[in-house]
Amino acid sequence: MDSKQWILIIDDEEDLARLLEKVLYKESITNVVTAGSVTDGWEKFQKFNPALVLLDIMLPDGEGYDLCKQIREVSNVPILFMSAKDEEIDKLLGLAIGGDDYITKPFSPKEVAYRVKAQLRRAGFSEESVTPKSLQVGPFELSASETELQKDGKTIELTAKEIGLMSCFMHHPNQILSKETLFEHVWDDNFFGSDNTVMVHIRRLREKIEVEPSNPSFILTVKGLGYKLHTKR
């Protein structure tokens, strides 16, 4: 795995995992990977060697407690339990077997992000270790603050929404992103048929980054599915 440090979210509630990923992203923690089971979580842990683990207790194929014990056999990485179990005995058990924090559902995603950052500081990780200084994909470079885009070393003037779209594309190069996904990430709202909004902003973005906007070579339309940034990372 590369030298970047990752945050691993292990929770079978996909919507919750995606929400946490979005909130961490807004806090400039962009190296996030998710898993939905004990088995998948252990595989991702071994593959990514994360700097911190957010771990649900009730998972489809077992309990997060058991996975915590398995992780503790090989690593002292901070582990934050997430659970709907709010009894004191559950919290004490989670901390006793090696957890560093216990967050009761429902919770404020922003509070989780702050707890993650606090645990990273205590563990000696800088925020830079989980946040790339800048993101480079093909001829494009996105600044760490995600306020400036360069193509072949030249700055391109983009609006906040256009920057948001490029950020989504550059974090998922060569992956098809639906209009719904783009809208929810960039506009931070539910889609509810905002099809035209995404199309208009994609067209304007193409006019700024493509040599031939009507015949794009970077932001491609995948009929019936969405769009993708076609380039080698």
N, C-alpha and C positions, 0 to 999 in steps of 0.2 A: 504494500500500500504506500501511497505517497507520504511526504513529510507533514502534511497538514493534519491538524488535530480535528477529530470529528465529535459531534454530539450524537448519541444513539438513543432514539425514542422507541420503546418497546410497548406497544399498546394495540389491542385488536380493534379499538374504535378508530376507524380510518379518519373520520371527520375530526375527531379530537387531535389525532396525530398531525393532521394537516394544519389545523389551527395553531397548534404549538409551533410547528415549523415556520408558519407565517409570522408569528409573534417574535420568535428568535431571530428570524431574518430581519425584522424591523429594528431589532436591537444589535444589528450588525454581526450576528452569528449565523453565517451562511452555510457552514459545512455540517449539514444535518442529514442523517440517514435514519430510516424508520424500519421497524419490523413488527409483525403482528402475532407472534407466537414465541414460546420458549425456544423451540428448535431454530426458528429463523433468527431470533435474537442472539442465540449463542453463535450461530454461523456468522452473523454480521459483526458480533463482538470480535471474533477471531480475525475476520477479514480487515476491519477498519481500525482496530485497536483504539477505541474512542477515548477522549479526555474525560467524558462524563456520560452516565447512563440515566435516562428517565425510565423507570420501570413500573409497569402496572402489575398488580398482584394477581388478579384473576385473568388468566389467559386460556385460550381454547385447549391447549395441550398440557396444561400444568399450572403451577403457581410461580409467581415472580420470586417468592421466597427461595425456592429451590434453585432458580437461575442465579440469584444473588450469591448463594453459597458456592455455586460452581464458579462464578466470576472471582469470588474472594480467594479461591484456591490458587489463582494465577495473577491476580491484580488487586491493587489498592485504589483503583479509580473511583472517584465519587459516584455513589449510587443514590438517586432520589426516588423513593417509592411514590407511586400515585395510586390512590385507592378510594373506593366509596366506603370502605370499612372505616368507621370513625371511633370505634371503641379504643380506649386507652391501651388495652392489652395488645391490640393489633399494632399500634404504633410502637409500643415497647418491643414487640417481637421483631418488627422490621428493623429497628435500630440495633437490637441485640445480635442479629445475625449478620450485621455488617453494613446496613444502610446508613447513609449520612444525613438524610432528611426524609420526612414523611409528609406528603401533601394530600389532604383529604378532598375528594371530589364531592360536589362541584367546586371548582376553584377559579380564580382569576388567572387567565393565561399570562397576563403581564407580571403577576406575582411570581409565577413559575419561572419566567425569564430572569427576573431579578435574583431569585434563589439560585438559578443555574450560574449566573455570573458571580455570585458570592462564593459558591462552591469552587468555581474555577480559580478564583483568586486565592482561596485557602489552600488549594492543591498546588499552587505555584504556577498555574498556566496563565499566560497573558492573553488578553482578548485577541491580540494579533495572531495567536497560534490557532485560533478557530475562525479567523477572518482573513482572507487573502488580502494583500495590499492592493492589488488590482486584479481584474479578471480579464484574461486574454483568450479570445476565441477567434481563430482565423485572422483576418486583418483588423479585427475590432479589439479595443481595449477599453474597459469600463473602470473608472476610478473607484477606489475603495469606498468613497462616500457615495458612490452611485449618482453623481451629479454631472459627470462629464463623460462623453463618449468620443473616442478617437478611432478613425479609420486610416490605416496606413500612416499613423503618426500625426494626422491632421484632425483637429477638433471639429465635431459636427454639432451645430446648434440644435438641440432637441427640447421639446417641452417636457414637463414632469411625467406626463402619461406616456410619451414616446420613450423616455428613459426607462420607465417601468416596464414597458413591453420588451425593450432590448435586454433588460436585466433578466426577465423571465426566459427569453430565448437563449441568452448566453449561459445561464445556469443549467439549461437543458438542451444543449446543442444536438441537432439531428434527431430530436424527439418531437413527435407530433403533440401539439398543445391545442386543446379544444378552445373555442371561443369562450365557453363558460369558465374554463380554468384561467385564461388570460384576464377575463373581466374580474373575476373574484380576487385575483392577486393584485392587479393594478388599481382597480377602483375600490377594492376592499368592501365589496358589497355583493349581494346575491344577484345572480344573472337575470332571471326573470325576463328573458327575451330581449336583452340588450344587444342583439345581433348587429344592428347597424352601427352602434357606437364603436364596437371593436373593428368592424370593416373600415370605417372612416379613418380611424387612427392608424390602422395598418397601411392604408393607402398613403397617408401623409408621411409615415415613417419610411416607406419605400421611396418616396420622392426625394428623401434626404440621404439615403444610404446606397441606393441602387444606381448603377450607371444607366440602366434602362428600366424605369419604374414599371412600365407596362409589360416588361418581359424580365421579371426579377430573377436574380441568380442566388440571392441569399435567403430572403424570406419567401418561402414557397407555400402556395395553397395546396392542401391535401383535400381534395374534394370529399365533402361529406364528413370530414373528421376535424379539420382545423388548419393550423399553420405549423411550419417548422423552420428553424434556422439551419440552412444547409451549408455546412462548412466543416472543415476538420479542426478539431480542438487543438 
